[in-house]
Amino acid sequence: MSRRNFLKLCGLAGLGFASPIGLTTLCGADHSTDSAGYQGPYYIVFNASGGWDTTYLMDPKGVEGINRLYKEGEILTEGQHRFAPTAKQIEKGMSNEDFFKKYGPELRVLNGLDFSVNNHSPCARYMATGKLDSLAYPTFPALVAACYGATAPLAFLTFGNYSATGNLVPMSRVPYLQSLNLLAKADSVEGNERAPYHDPFVTDRIERTLEEQFQARVGEARLPRVERSQSMLYSAQVNSKDLQRVVPYIPRQPAKERLAQQAEIALAGFKAGVCVSANLSIGQFDSHNNNDPDQMKLIPEFLAGINDVMQRAEDLKIREKLVVIIQSEMGRTPTYNNGNGKDHWSIGSIMFLGRGIMGNRVIGATDEKQQLIPINAQTLAIDKEQGIRVRPEHIHQELRTLAGIENHPFSKQFPLEIPGNERLKDFWTSSAVH
C-alpha cells in the first residue's frame, strides 16, 4: 500500500525519478552519489522570463532615448562592474547598488550575447539548451543532472521556463513545500511520521522483494527503452527512503517571495543529496508597456531572490558548492515604443557566480546603440575586426567544460558543433576585461 501511495503522489506532483541502473548501464554514466546521496556541485539557473532590460542592470547606457531614469554620468561601478543606479527608483527588493557591492567580487558577466532571434519560444529554448534549431536538446541543468544524478530521486527540479530533458533524465516538479513534505514522508499516512503504513520489518521485506523482482527483470533480454522504463519504475518504488533525508531541511513556514519559495525546495533537495540541478524562474519581464516601472519592480525582486538563495545556501553550508547562472531569453530594445515600453531585442547579457568561476570580471560589451561588439575567442578582449559574436552555444560549451561533462556520452549525443577557433579560451578564469 505504501508504495502505491508513493507512486500516486509522484504522479499527482508531476514527478519523475532518475534511474540508478538503467542510465548507467545504457550510457556509462558516472556515479557521484553514496549512502548520503549526491554531494555536489549543485547547479541553479535563474530565469528572468520574458526579457529583462539589461540597461537597467549590468549593461548601463544612460544615453538619451535608451534609458529615462538615469544619465550616463550617474552610472556606478563596483570593481570591474558597471551598473545602472536603482536604489532611488525602487520601492522594495534589492537594488543594483547592494547586489553588486555584495556579489561583484564573485560575479562574472558577459555583455553582448547574440540570441539571433527575438521571439520568446525559440529564444528561451536557445538560452536553455545552446541549440536554436532543435527541439530534442536538453537544457543544461537537465544534462548535468543526467550525467551526475543517476541515483538522485529529484535529479532535475524545474519550476517553469523551458525545461526539456532530451529524454535523459526525468523532469521533477514539486510546486509547494507541502508537496515535498508529503513525498519525503510517503511511507506514512498523509505524511504523519507517527502513522507509518508498515512496521520497519515489513518495509524491509518489501524493499528486498522489489530488489529481487527488479534484478530478475534486468536479467532478461530487453530493448534499451524497456530496460530504462523498468529501472525508472524500480527507482520510484525504492527512493522513498532517500527522500526522507529531505525532512530536516524543509522550513516550517514557506517563504512569501516567488523565487524564495522555489529555492527552499531546491536547496532542501541539494542538502539532502537527492537533487543535482534546479531551474528557477519568475516571469512578467516582457515590458512592452511601461518598461521602466515594470523593470524597476521585477529586477529588484529577482536580485532579492538570488540573494535569498545564497543566504539560505550559506545557512545550509552548501554555498561553496553552488554554480549559479543568471539569465533571460532576450533583452529590450534601445528605444521606447508609443506605450512607454520596450520591445524584444536579440542582444543581451548573462551572469555567473560560484564554484570554479573567477569573479569581478566583465567580458564583452555593447556599444552606445546597444549593438553587440565582437570579442577575440582566445583573449576574450574586444575585437571589432576579427572577433566572434558570442551566442548561447558558446556559453553552453563552456558550461559543459566547467561541469566536467564535455566528453560525457550524453554531451556527445547532443553536440554543439563549435569550430575550434571559436572556443572561448579560459572563459571561467581569464582576467580579461573589455
C-alpha positions in Angstrom: 0.0 0.0 0.0 2.8 2.5 0.9 4.5 2.1 -2.5 1.2 2.5 -4.4 0.5 5.7 -2.5 4.0 6.9 -3.1 3.7 6.4 -6.8 0.3 8.1 -6.8 1.8 11.1 -5.1 4.6 11.2 -7.7 2.0 11.2 -10.5 0.0 14.0 -8.9 3.1 16.1 -8.4 4.3 15.5 -12.0 7.5 13.9 -10.7 10.0 11.7 -12.4 12.8 9.7 -10.8 16.3 9.1 -12.0 17.4 5.6 -12.6 20.4 4.1 -10.7 20.9 1.1 -13.0 19.3 1.8 -16.4 21.0 5.0 -17.1 24.4 3.7 -16.1 24.0 0.5 -18.0 22.9 2.3 -21.2 25.1 5.3 -21.2 28.1 4.7 -18.9 27.1 7.5 -16.5 29.4 8.0 -13.6 28.0 7.8 -10.1 28.7 10.8 -7.8 26.5 9.5 -5.0 27.0 7.4 -2.0 24.8 6.5 1.0 24.5 10.2 1.8 23.4 11.0 -1.8 24.8 13.4 -4.3 27.3 15.7 -2.7 27.6 18.5 -5.3 28.4 20.7 -7.1 24.8 21.9 -7.4 23.6 23.9 -10.4 21.0 26.6 -10.3 19.7 28.5 -13.3 17.8 31.7 -12.5 15.5 32.8 -15.4 14.1 36.3 -15.7 11.4 35.1 -18.0 10.1 37.5 -20.6 13.2 39.5 -21.4 14.9 41.8 -18.9 16.2 45.3 -19.7 20.0 44.9 -19.3 20.5 48.6 -19.5 18.8 48.8 -16.1 21.2 46.2 -14.7 24.7 45.1 -15.8 24.9 46.9 -19.2 24.1 50.6 -18.5 24.0 53.3 -21.1 22.5 56.5 -19.7 22.1 57.8 -23.2 19.0 59.8 -24.0 16.5 57.6 -25.7 17.8 54.3 -24.3 17.1 55.0 -20.6 14.9 57.6 -18.9 15.7 57.0 -15.2 19.4 57.9 -15.1 22.1 59.7 -17.2 25.5 58.5 -18.3 27.3 60.4 -15.6 25.2 58.6 -12.9 26.4 55.1 -13.9 28.0 53.3 -11.0 31.0 51.0 -10.7 32.0 48.2 -8.3 35.4 46.8 -9.1 35.3 45.9 -12.8 31.5 46.1 -13.0 29.4 49.0 -14.3 25.7 49.1 -13.5 22.7 51.3 -13.5 21.7 53.1 -10.3 18.4 51.9 -9.0 18.3 52.5 -5.2 16.3 55.7 -5.7 13.9 54.1 -8.2 12.7 51.0 -6.3 10.2 50.5 -3.5 11.3 47.1 -2.4 13.6 44.3 -3.3 17.4 44.5 -3.8 19.0 47.5 -5.5 21.8 47.1 -8.0 24.0 49.0 -5.6 23.5 46.4 -2.9 23.7 43.5 -5.3 27.0 44.4 -7.0 28.5 45.5 -3.7 27.8 42.1 -2.2 28.3 39.8 -5.1 30.5 41.8 -7.5 33.8 40.2 -6.3 32.5 36.8 -7.3 30.3 37.8 -10.3 31.3 37.1 -13.9 29.3 39.0 -16.6 29.1 38.6 -20.3 27.6 41.6 -22.2 26.8 41.4 -25.9 25.2 37.9 -26.2 23.7 37.2 -29.6 20.3 35.4 -29.4 20.0 35.5 -33.2 16.2 35.7 -33.0 13.8 37.7 -30.8 10.7 35.5 -30.3 10.1 34.1 -26.8 9.9 30.4 -27.6 13.0 30.0 -29.7 14.9 32.4 -27.6 14.0 30.5 -24.3 15.0 27.2 -25.9 18.2 28.6 -27.3 19.3 30.0 -24.0 18.3 26.9 -22.1 20.0 24.3 -24.4 22.5 26.1 -26.6 20.7 24.8 -29.7 18.4 27.0 -31.7 17.2 24.7 -34.4 16.3 21.6 -32.5 13.5 20.6 -30.0 15.4 17.5 -29.0 18.3 19.0 -27.0 18.2 19.0 -23.2 18.6 22.1 -21.1 21.9 22.5 -19.3 20.6 21.7 -15.8 18.9 18.6 -17.2 22.0 17.5 -19.0 24.3 17.9 -15.9 21.7 16.1 -13.8 21.6 13.2 -16.2 25.4 12.9 -16.1 25.8 13.1 -12.4 22.4 12.3 -10.9 21.7 8.7 -11.9 20.8 7.8 -8.3 19.2 11.1 -7.2 15.4 10.9 -6.8 14.9 14.5 -7.8 17.9 15.0 -10.0 16.5 17.8 -12.1 13.9 20.1 -10.5 12.2 22.7 -12.6 9.8 25.5 -11.7 9.0 26.8 -15.2 10.6 28.2 -18.3 11.9 25.9 -21.0 12.7 22.6 -19.3 13.3 19.9 -22.0 15.3 16.9 -20.8 16.3 15.2 -24.1 14.8 12.0 -22.5 18.0 11.7 -20.5 16.6 12.3 -17.0 13.1 12.7 -15.6 11.8 16.2 -15.0 10.7 16.7 -11.4 8.1 19.3 -10.5 7.4 20.0 -6.8 5.4 23.2 -6.6 5.0 23.6 -2.9 6.8 22.7 0.3 3.8 20.7 1.4 4.2 18.6 -1.8 7.9 18.0 -0.9 6.9 17.1 2.7 4.4 14.5 1.5 6.8 13.0 -0.9 9.5 12.8 1.8 7.1 11.0 4.1 5.4 8.8 1.5 5.6 5.7 3.7 3.4 7.4 6.3 -0.4 8.1 6.4 -0.9 11.7 5.0 2.8 12.5 5.8 2.3 11.7 9.6 5.5 10.0 10.7 3.8 8.6 13.7 1.4 6.7 11.5 3.6 4.5 9.1 1.8 2.2 6.7 4.1 -0.7 7.8 6.4 -1.7 10.5 10.1 -1.4 9.7 10.3 -5.2 9.3 7.6 -5.3 6.7 9.1 -2.3 4.9 12.5 -4.1 4.7 10.8 -7.2 3.2 9.1 -5.1 0.6 12.4 -3.5 -0.3 14.1 -6.9 -0.6 11.3 -8.3 -2.8 11.3 -5.3 -5.1 15.1 -5.6 -5.5 14.8 -9.3 -6.3 12.0 -8.7 -8.8 13.9 -5.9 -10.5 17.1 -8.0 -10.8 15.1 -10.8 -12.4 13.7 -8.4 -15.0 17.0 -6.8 -15.7 18.5 -10.2 -16.3 16.1 -10.8 -19.2 17.0 -9.7 -22.7 15.2 -6.4 -23.3 15.3 -3.4 -25.6 17.1 -0.4 -24.1 13.8 1.6 -23.8 12.1 -1.2 -21.9 15.1 -1.7 -19.6 15.2 2.0 -18.9 11.4 2.1 -18.1 11.8 -0.9 -15.7 14.7 0.9 -14.0 12.8 4.1 -13.6 9.8 2.2 -12.1 12.1 0.5 -9.6 13.7 3.8 -8.6 10.3 5.3 -7.9 9.5 2.3 -5.8 12.6 2.4 -3.6 13.6 6.1 -3.5 11.2 7.0 -0.7 13.9 6.2 1.9 16.3 8.5 0.1 13.6 11.3 0.1 13.2 11.0 3.8 16.6 12.8 4.1 14.9 15.9 2.9 12.7 16.2 6.0 15.2 18.0 8.4 15.8 20.7 5.7 12.2 21.6 5.0 11.4 25.0 6.5 8.4 25.1 8.8 7.0 28.2 7.2 7.1 28.8 3.5 8.7 31.9 2.1 6.4 34.6 0.7 8.6 35.6 -2.3 8.3 33.7 -5.6 12.0 32.8 -6.1 12.5 32.0 -2.4 9.6 29.6 -2.5 11.2 27.7 -5.3 14.6 27.9 -3.8 13.6 26.4 -0.5 12.5 23.2 -2.3 15.7 23.1 -4.4 18.1 23.8 -1.6 16.4 21.2 0.7 16.9 18.7 -2.2 20.6 19.7 -2.6 21.4 19.4 1.1 19.7 16.1 1.3 21.7 14.7 -1.6 18.6 14.0 -3.7 18.9 16.8 -6.3 21.7 17.9 -8.7 20.2 20.9 -10.5 17.3 23.3 -10.4 15.6 25.6 -13.0 14.1 28.6 -11.1 12.0 31.2 -12.8 9.9 34.3 -12.4 8.1 36.0 -15.2 6.4 39.2 -16.4 9.6 40.8 -17.6 8.0 41.3 -21.1 7.6 45.0 -20.6 6.0 46.1 -23.9 4.2 48.8 -22.0 5.5 50.9 -19.2 9.0 49.4 -19.3 10.6 51.5 -16.6 8.2 50.9 -13.7 7.8 47.2 -14.6 11.6 46.6 -14.8 12.1 48.6 -11.5 9.7 46.3 -9.8 10.9 43.0 -11.3 14.7 43.4 -11.4 14.9 44.2 -7.6 12.6 41.2 -6.9 14.8 39.0 -9.0 18.0 40.1 -7.3 16.5 39.8 -3.9 15.5 36.2 -4.8 19.1 35.4 -5.8 20.3 36.9 -2.5 17.9 34.8 -0.6 19.1 31.7 -2.2 22.7 32.5 -1.5 22.0 33.3 2.2 19.9 30.1 2.6 22.7 28.1 1.0 25.2 29.7 3.4 23.0 28.6 6.3 22.9 25.0 4.9 26.7 25.1 4.4 26.5 24.3 0.7 27.1 27.8 -0.7 30.6 26.9 -1.8 29.2 24.0 -3.8 26.8 26.2 -5.9 27.2 27.0 -9.6 24.8 29.9 -10.4 23.6 31.0 -13.9 21.6 34.2 -14.1 19.9 34.8 -17.5 16.9 35.9 -19.5 15.9 34.8 -23.0 16.2 38.3 -24.6 16.9 42.0 -23.9 14.7 45.1 -24.5 15.1 47.5 -27.4 17.3 50.6 -27.2 14.2 52.8 -27.9 10.8 53.2 -26.3 7.6 52.5 -28.2 4.4 54.6 -28.1 3.3 52.8 -24.9 6.5 53.8 -23.0 7.5 50.2 -23.3 10.4 48.4 -24.9 10.0 45.5 -27.3 12.1 42.4 -28.0 15.8 42.8 -28.6 18.1 40.0 -29.8 21.2 41.2 -27.8 21.5 40.6 -24.1 23.7 39.7 -21.2 24.3 36.7 -18.8 25.8 36.5 -15.3 27.6 33.7 -13.4 29.0 33.1 -10.0 30.0 30.1 -7.9 32.4 27.2 -7.8 35.2 27.4 -10.4 34.2 30.9 -11.6 36.6 33.8 -11.2 34.6 36.9 -10.2 34.9 40.7 -10.6 35.1 40.2 -14.4 33.2 41.6 -17.4 33.6 40.0 -20.8 32.3 41.6 -24.0 30.2 44.8 -24.4 27.6 46.5 -26.5 28.1 50.0 -28.0 26.2 53.2 -27.3 23.4 52.0 -29.5 23.2 48.6 -27.7 24.7 46.7 -30.6 27.0 43.7 -29.9 30.7 44.2 -30.1 32.6 41.0 -31.2 35.4 39.6 -28.9 38.5 37.6 -29.5 37.9 34.0 -28.6 41.4 33.5 -27.4 41.9 36.6 -25.3 38.2 37.4 -24.6 39.1 41.1 -25.3 37.1 43.3 -27.6 38.0 42.7 -31.2 35.7 44.6 -33.6 37.6 43.5 -36.7 38.3 39.8 -36.3 36.3 38.8 -33.2 33.3 36.5 -33.0 29.7 37.1 -32.0 29.2 35.1 -28.8 26.0 33.0 -29.0 24.3 30.7 -26.5 26.1 27.6 -27.9 29.4 29.1 -27.0 28.2 29.6 -23.4 26.8 26.1 -23.2 30.0 24.6 -24.5 31.9 26.3 -21.7 29.3 25.3 -19.1 29.8 21.7 -20.1 33.5 22.1 -19.6 33.0 23.8 -16.2 30.8 20.9 -15.1 33.3 18.3 -16.4 30.8 16.7 -18.7 32.2 17.9 -22.1 33.2 14.4 -23.1 30.4 12.5 -21.4 28.4 10.3 -23.7 25.2 12.4 -23.1 27.0 15.5 -24.2 28.3 13.8 -27.3 24.8 12.7 -28.0 23.9 16.4 -28.2 26.9 18.1 -29.8 27.1 21.9 -30.1 29.5 21.8 -33.1 31.5 24.9 -32.4 34.6 25.4 -34.5 37.8 25.1 -32.5 38.9 28.6 -33.2 35.6 29.9 -31.7 36.0 28.1 -28.3 36.2 30.7 -25.6 39.6 30.1 -24.0 39.7 30.2 -20.2 36.2 31.6 -20.1 35.8 31.0 -16.4 39.2 32.1 -15.2 40.6 34.7 -17.6 41.3 38.1 -16.2 40.5 39.8 -19.4 38.0 42.7 -19.3 36.5 44.8 -22.1 
